[in-house]
Amino acid sequence: MDPKLKDRVLRAQRNELTEHIIYKKLASVIKEKEQSEILSSISEEELTHYELFKSLTAEDVAPDKIKVSIYVFISRVFGLNFGLKLLEGGEDLAQDVYAQLKEISPKIEEVIRDENKHEYELIKLIDEERLKYVSSMVLGLNDALVELTGALAGFTLAIQNTRLIATVGLITGIAASMSMAASEYLSTKQEKTEKSPLKASVYTGIAYVGTVLFLITPYFFFKNIFVCLGFVVFNALFVILIFTFYISVAKGLDFKKRFFEMAGISLGIAVINFFIGLMVRNVFGIEA
């Protein structure tokens, strides 16, 4: 076998063994019987693929223990759906390698079919509670980003006192979070849905309060108002980046479109309120 081709086979072999262990570990901790059985079945197929590649290379390889730990951790913390979709995204890259290996064994076609089947099975596999309430989390997070980023920009120019801005921002944020949670409770109660109105309001409130605390934190640590405002913008973009990535992976949505849409709205409102704050300060003669 050509050395370069053998190297690709060995990498594919290691990948299959690693994913066999990931699926096996996840199957052992999942409580839902059907989900556990599907994961166990996929795990055995990955082991079969490993044995096929081993027969071609006549070599043993060790699994990527770091990858195993990372994906098991991600799946446990951020949800099985997110972890497996992220893992399957990596398999899409691996299939390009498999396509190149078809020339050395007709059985590679079986591996490719199995990998495609995995994606279908995993899509129908997951019905996590947190994904049912993702719209409530998006509502709380979007509202907090748009309202508070804009409010903090306005407060920064109008008040110019970091501790006072942080205090006003915190009070404003908590009041707004309770208002949003109550609105989500009433809205969900009117809808014909399986969602619990109470849980929907809690998810909305938590997302809102968490975003508020993250955005106002710089005002407790820095004295320069423009440094604080810079951190607010950075923190807002960071939250948008992380949450958009999570939603895009978990629900198979377009990451770039959602990120630029959320970022544009939040920062656009912040710029408008920045100038409103400057105008209010000049009109009413507010001094720091």
Wavefront OBJ file of the C-alpha trace (Angstrom):
o trace
v 0.000 0.000 0.000
v 1.206 3.470 -0.862
v 2.598 5.150 2.315
v 0.402 8.258 1.929
v -2.686 6.152 1.363
v -1.822 3.966 4.331
v -1.482 7.067 6.493
v -5.029 8.116 5.526
v -6.311 4.622 6.294
v -4.642 4.682 9.712
v -6.223 8.059 10.488
v -9.636 6.731 9.457
v -8.995 3.615 11.546
v -8.186 5.701 14.613
v -11.228 7.888 14.025
v -13.547 4.872 13.919
v -12.102 3.433 17.143
v -12.389 6.804 18.877
v -16.016 7.249 17.869
v -16.792 3.664 18.884
v -15.680 4.546 22.420
v -17.559 7.888 22.421
v -20.859 6.285 21.399
v -20.326 3.427 23.841
v -19.692 5.793 26.770
v -22.709 7.930 25.894
v -24.921 4.845 25.539
v -23.980 3.816 29.067
v -25.094 7.125 30.615
v -28.270 7.793 28.611
v -31.427 6.906 30.563
v -33.816 6.646 27.598
v -33.720 3.017 26.442
v -34.349 3.685 22.727
v -31.637 6.342 22.539
v -29.182 4.126 24.409
v -29.870 1.192 22.068
v -29.301 3.325 18.946
v -26.039 4.665 20.339
v -24.915 1.134 21.229
v -25.746 -0.066 17.720
v -23.778 2.777 16.136
v -20.902 2.070 18.506
v -20.744 -1.543 17.303
v -20.809 -0.439 13.673
v -17.901 1.931 14.327
v -15.994 -0.992 15.832
v -16.732 -3.048 12.704
v -15.346 -0.224 10.569
v -12.243 -0.139 12.746
v -11.718 -3.875 12.227
v -12.099 -3.423 8.465
v -9.413 -0.750 8.364
v -7.235 -2.840 10.659
v -7.441 -5.713 8.178
v -6.147 -3.357 5.494
v -3.281 -1.862 7.514
v -2.400 -4.915 9.661
v -1.689 -2.451 12.471
v -3.252 -1.543 15.806
v -3.912 2.100 16.647
v -4.800 3.816 19.899
v -7.989 5.887 20.248
v -7.824 9.658 20.618
v -8.493 9.850 24.359
v -8.606 13.638 24.367
v -11.325 13.636 21.695
v -13.263 11.019 23.661
v -13.129 13.121 26.826
v -14.071 16.336 25.022
v -17.095 14.945 23.187
v -18.425 13.011 26.173
v -18.056 16.147 28.311
v -19.739 18.370 25.709
v -22.631 15.928 25.308
v -23.170 15.696 29.064
v -22.961 19.446 29.707
v -24.507 20.990 26.594
v -26.862 18.202 25.649
v -26.739 14.985 23.668
v -28.167 16.694 20.602
v -25.433 19.325 20.447
v -22.620 16.878 21.181
v -23.683 14.330 18.572
v -24.388 16.919 15.870
v -20.921 18.332 16.498
v -19.438 14.847 16.242
v -21.377 14.097 13.061
v -20.049 17.355 11.601
v -16.573 15.900 12.044
v -17.703 12.704 10.331
v -18.680 14.730 7.255
v -15.005 15.562 6.876
v -14.052 11.929 7.421
v -16.349 10.810 4.584
v -14.222 12.768 2.106
v -11.336 10.545 3.161
v -13.486 7.412 2.882
v -14.412 8.342 -0.688
v -10.724 8.388 -1.557
v -10.263 4.924 -0.028
v -12.894 3.145 -2.140
v -10.182 2.160 -4.592
v -8.532 -0.172 -2.071
v -11.607 -2.092 -0.898
v -15.225 -2.407 -2.066
v -16.255 -2.649 1.605
v -15.512 1.064 2.035
v -18.895 1.657 0.354
v -20.517 -0.051 3.346
v -18.690 2.277 5.714
v -19.964 5.327 3.794
v -23.543 3.984 3.849
v -23.297 3.348 7.580
v -22.025 6.872 8.235
v -24.922 8.360 6.245
v -27.339 6.157 8.156
v -25.841 7.362 11.446
v -26.716 10.954 10.615
v -30.348 10.021 9.879
v -30.674 7.952 13.035
v -29.128 10.656 15.190
v -31.464 13.310 13.799
v -34.538 11.297 14.787
v -32.903 10.177 18.021
v -32.951 13.320 20.078
v -35.922 14.946 21.765
v -34.280 16.881 24.564
v -36.342 19.100 26.818
v -33.917 22.008 26.516
v -34.474 22.150 22.741
v -38.227 22.452 23.263
v -37.564 25.645 25.180
v -34.850 27.035 22.944
v -37.259 29.661 21.577
v -37.799 30.884 25.144
v -34.037 31.109 25.715
v -33.609 32.956 22.407
v -36.343 35.386 23.452
v -34.671 36.135 26.799
v -31.191 36.374 25.349
v -32.167 38.496 22.336
v -34.193 40.865 24.446
v -31.408 41.278 27.002
v -28.795 41.864 24.304
v -30.849 44.409 22.387
v -32.318 46.264 25.362
v -29.418 46.242 27.785
v -26.611 46.774 25.277
v -28.501 49.828 24.054
v -29.376 50.969 27.583
v -25.789 50.647 28.819
v -24.536 52.627 25.832
v -27.028 55.378 26.678
v -26.268 55.283 30.423
v -22.537 55.448 29.717
v -22.769 58.805 27.953
v -25.567 60.222 30.110
v -24.283 59.228 33.575
v -20.503 58.683 33.158
v -20.174 56.969 36.556
v -19.301 53.283 36.255
v -20.720 52.137 39.611
v -23.927 54.066 39.084
v -24.239 52.716 35.540
v -23.751 49.166 36.846
v -26.385 49.684 39.539
v -28.927 51.224 37.183
v -28.183 48.556 34.572
v -28.660 45.757 37.106
v -31.964 47.145 38.371
v -33.167 47.730 34.821
v -32.084 44.249 33.747
v -33.705 42.391 36.644
v -36.957 44.315 36.251
v -36.968 43.648 32.508
v -36.178 39.940 33.026
v -39.175 39.519 35.338
v -41.362 41.338 32.853
v -40.154 39.124 29.994
v -40.578 35.948 32.056
v -44.147 36.936 32.940
v -44.923 37.745 29.297
v -43.501 34.395 28.166
v -45.593 32.593 30.805
v -48.805 34.216 29.586
v -47.859 33.776 25.911
v -47.025 30.067 26.292
v -50.214 29.501 28.287
v -52.249 30.770 25.335
v -50.439 28.567 22.822
v -51.404 25.002 21.967
v -48.051 23.451 22.764
v -46.454 20.762 24.904
v -44.279 23.362 26.615
v -44.895 24.140 30.267
v -45.660 27.871 30.716
v -43.724 27.896 33.985
v -40.628 26.249 32.477
v -40.794 28.522 29.438
v -40.848 31.597 31.681
v -37.973 30.246 33.782
v -35.812 29.582 30.693
v -36.567 33.107 29.425
v -35.790 34.697 32.795
v -32.555 32.776 33.318
v -31.276 33.602 29.819
v -32.129 37.264 30.370
v -30.566 37.584 33.840
v -27.443 35.669 32.815
v -26.917 37.996 29.860
v -27.520 41.070 32.034
v -24.913 40.014 34.600
v -22.359 39.261 31.895
v -22.897 42.631 30.201
v -22.701 44.843 33.315
v -19.695 43.091 34.922
v -17.060 45.434 33.347
v -18.627 48.436 35.126
v -17.766 46.889 38.493
v -14.078 46.423 37.601
v -13.089 49.416 35.476
v -13.319 53.172 36.013
v -12.961 54.290 32.408
v -16.460 54.398 30.890
v -15.230 53.816 27.347
v -13.232 50.739 28.401
v -16.414 49.431 30.028
v -18.461 50.176 26.921
v -15.855 48.407 24.791
v -16.182 45.321 26.989
v -19.978 45.512 26.736
v -19.748 45.341 22.943
v -17.181 42.525 23.136
v -19.279 40.574 25.675
v -22.415 41.030 23.575
v -20.660 39.707 20.464
v -19.208 36.817 22.479
v -22.643 35.816 23.795
v -24.110 36.049 20.302
v -21.245 33.970 18.884
v -21.520 31.183 21.464
v -25.309 30.977 21.519
v -25.646 31.218 17.728
v -23.080 28.448 17.309
v -24.964 26.265 19.805
v -28.329 26.793 18.121
v -26.879 26.398 14.627
v -25.293 23.042 15.486
v -28.182 21.688 17.573
v -30.916 22.674 15.114
v -28.956 22.597 11.846
v -29.355 26.315 11.037
v -27.197 28.757 9.065
v -24.621 30.097 11.543
v -23.392 33.155 9.602
v -26.857 34.457 8.793
v -28.089 34.208 12.391
v -24.879 35.639 13.866
v -24.756 38.741 11.666
v -28.481 39.295 12.088
v -28.294 39.242 15.906
v -25.048 41.216 16.019
v -26.371 43.856 13.628
v -29.567 44.410 15.604
v -27.840 44.533 19.022
v -24.999 46.830 17.970
v -27.301 49.006 15.873
v -29.534 49.662 18.883
v -26.423 50.300 21.029
v -25.144 52.959 18.594
v -28.528 54.707 18.504
v -28.759 54.761 22.313
v -25.154 55.954 22.582
v -26.102 59.134 20.765
v -29.397 59.411 22.649
v -27.393 59.313 25.889
v -25.089 62.033 24.611
v -28.081 64.159 23.624
v -29.815 63.657 26.982
v -26.628 64.617 28.823
v -26.266 67.844 26.825
v -29.961 68.822 26.897
v -30.433 68.274 30.631
v -26.929 69.333 31.626
v -26.141 66.143 33.539
v -22.718 66.195 35.173
v -20.670 63.151 36.278
l 1 2 3 4 5 6 7 8 9 10 11 12 13 14 15 16 17 18 19 20 21 22 23 24 25 26 27 28 29 30 31 32 33 34 35 36 37 38 39 40 41 42 43 44 45 46 47 48 49 50 51 52 53 54 55 56 57 58 59 60 61 62 63 64 65 66 67 68 69 70 71 72 73 74 75 76 77 78 79 80 81 82 83 84 85 86 87 88 89 90 91 92 93 94 95 96 97 98 99 100 101 102 103 104 105 106 107 108 109 110 111 112 113 114 115 116 117 118 119 120 121 122 123 124 125 126 127 128 129 130 131 132 133 134 135 136 137 138 139 140 141 142 143 144 145 146 147 148 149 150 151 152 153 154 155 156 157 158 159 160 161 162 163 164 165 166 167 168 169 170 171 172 173 174 175 176 177 178 179 180 181 182 183 184 185 186 187 188 189 190 191 192 193 194 195 196 197 198 199 200 201 202 203 204 205 206 207 208 209 210 211 212 213 214 215 216 217 218 219 220 221 222 223 224 225 226 227 228 229 230 231 232 233 234 235 236 237 238 239 240 241 242 243 244 245 246 247 248 249 250 251 252 253 254 255 256 257 258 259 260 261 262 263 264 265 266 267 268 269 270 271 272 273 274 275 276 277 278 279 280 281 282 283 284 285 286 287 288
